[in-house]
Amino acid sequence: METELKQTIEIKASYSSFSNWVSDLVTTQGSIDVHKRYGYEFIDKNIITLHFIFEECWVQIQVQIKSMKHLVLVVEPASNLNSVTTDEDIKRVHQVVHKLVDLIVQEWITVSPHNFHLLVANVDFAGVLRDRWNESEITQRNGAYLSTIILLGSVVEGLLLEKIKQNQEESNRSLASPKDEDGKPPNFNKWKFVELINVAHDCGWIDKEAKDFSNSLRDYRNLIHPAEQSRQKISPDEDTCKISRAVVNSVINDLLKGKHC
């Protein structure tokens, strides 16, 4: 149960700003003295564990300080909750941990390949997207700009496909969804990138700006075909990669926000 209830998130924040936010969160939950609802312990100089009551449950966040404004958070029940055994208690603890994670995402929303699991339920698929993001950083640093854009485009395509698979009925009802010769939506794995983008926007998961920029990224990704690149006479550069990465960030931010609508 401990593994199922543990969630890891990366955020861009200083430890002081995040710990102050947690303290304020605890204070707003009731009139009980904050010192009875909140505590902390230093594991070492770069790891601090915060213990506090949230939704009437004791939870903890282990804060790993990677740099001045880079934290890795491990959110889980406090140790005294790990002994719960009934299905009702386990469900309640699940709800509390997930609600706390949602609040952190809303307040400290950030783009990191290590946060893909917040959008992708399948662990293996989240790992594939994370590897592609990491590989795109390597190719960009080494001047392989076309490869970078292709990888980033595939990340957006994968994230949108996952979102649509998680919301199948709504996706199929969308007026932007593709239809086969019988007027029915085809298997999701057969949807084109442009169709994924249009349905995600039609369903309100990404805004118009993210939609338009995603279509631009899709056009660049099509340069994987030599004839297309020759026809358009386009050679991506460092600036093109920076813009493309910003597009990915925009899509991820919209999808994360959509979880809380």
Secondary structure, DSSP 4 states (H G I P E B T S, - for coil): -HHHH-EEEEE---HHHHHHHHHHHHHTT-SS-HHHHEEEEEEETTEEEEEEEETTEEEEEEEEEEETTEEEEEEEE-GGGTT--SHHHHHHHHHHHHHHHHHHHHHS----GGGGGGT-S-HHHHHHHHHHHHHHHHHHHTT-HHHHHHHHHHHHHHHHHHHHHHTHHHHHHSTTS---TTSS---GGG--HHHHHHHHHHTTSS-HHHHHHHHHHHHHHGGGSHHHHHHHT----HHHHHHHHHHHHHHHHHHHHHTT-
